[in-house]
Structure formats: structure tokens, C-alpha cells
Amino acid sequence: MDLDRYLERLGLTPPLPPAIGTLCRIHVAHLAAFTFNNLEIQRGGIIRTDPDSVAAKFLGPYGGGYCFEQNTLLGEALRRLGFEVTTHLGRVGADRALNHMLLRVVIDGQPWLADVGFGGEGLLEPIPLVDGARSDQNGAGYSLRRENAHWILTMHYGDVTEELYRFSDLAFTAEDVAMANYYIATHPSSIFARTLTIQRVTPEERLILRPTVITRYRQGVRTDTPIEPSDLRRHARELFGIDLGDEPLLFETLATNSPS
């Protein structure tokens, strides 16, 4: 992984000591620099989770991907900057398989939850990994609580309270990540096979494109704008500068072939 190119893409320059201020700066800049998307899956490609492959993809012209890639890249960069980082897998949906990757970063003895791979409704900044922690970020609140063997991250937005995911203190290996990634990327029931999503998070806005709706979070207000699926490619170009091409995407093929 070319750390200098990664930092250049984020608009950051050394010195970047392994401190909480640095972690926050990198976390916010990473989210703004790379889209969260499942384009590789939708185009029938192979998602690799080794750091060199992820870096090569992200530092190309259309850099971006989903949680197993996003947090692999962030974790590798943080380790090279001297941070103490462990990899964890969580569940989006309490009764589901391990389907999400996140990072635990220890700074001066204090563990932090860092996660740039959840998409538009995820953390903008790290949050202390302690029971009862709460953080207000760009109009949304996030809280952590301990429940038996698990941590639970919850989002609070206006009158809405939503559990995002849960995870344990158990650290996972790169091989564990590769197995989870393979299942989520290839299983026909995976949400990433059945729909397209492109998202970007900045301090000013959370922007999410899906086949029938554009969602924006600004100043604590969520706006959903319905769109026609036939306009999806135009919106991808105009909002994200991404050319989806003319070939059918996976979710379009599955919809066409499904029983009526």
C-alpha cells in the first residue's frame, strides 16, 4: 500500500502522530474521499480484501467500495502511522451472520470504535468504545451500550432510534474477513446483490443513491426524493461522477429473471 498516495487522496500531510486528533481527521477525510458502493458486485467482479488490492482499487479514478474494503484500507493506513488496530466483525441485524467489518483503535489506553464502511448513516467520527458513550455528529447522535457479550451501536436521528449493528471484543484475522466478504459479495440473498447503492459522507451532507430514491441528510434533516429507475445512470453521473455503463447490473438481471 502506498501510504503517501492515500494521504494525498485524503488531502492530509505528515506529521500525523498516532493521536485521537489524527484519527478523527483521517476518519472524516476518508469518508469524503471515497464513495461507499457495491459496484464491483453489481458488475460481476471479484472483491479482494488484501490491503494492496484494496489500495490499488481505491486509489484509482473511481475509488470506493463497501465495508470489508473501506475498513481494510483505513486499518492498514492507521497501522502504518503507528496506531494499535484490531479488526472486528459485527452483525447488521441481530439474527444475521457476521456481515460487517469495523475497527478497534487503542490510543493511550483508550479504545475507540472507528468505522468508515457503514455507508451514509454510519459514524462520521470515531466514538469511545465504552459503555454509555454518546457522540453527536452532523445532526445525528450515536450511542454505544454493552449488552452481555456484545457492543451495540445505535443511531438517534430526530424521533428515530435505530440499532446499526452489534459486535463483540473478539478480534478477527484477515482470513476471517475474506470468508465473510466472499459470502456477502456472492450469496444471492445478500442485499448487495439485490440492489445498488452509492453513498458519500462529508461534514456538510450525507448523500445516498439507490435505484428508486435519493436520500440526503443535511443539518439534521432527512430528505427522500423518489426517482425513476430509468434515471439511475444519470443520477450516478451527476451526483458522483460515476458511469454505470449500459450493460445490465446484477440487481437488474435478478429482477428481470425473478418469477412474476
QUITA-V312331 format. One line per field, one symbol per residue. burial: # if it has 9 or more other C-alpha atoms within 8 Angstrom, else .. Layout:
BEGIN
burial: ???
END
This chain:
BEGIN
burial: .....#####.......#...###.#######.#########....#.#.#.#######...#################.#.##########.....##########...##########.########...##..##########...########......#####...#....##.###.###...#.###########..##############.#......#....##.###............##.##......
END
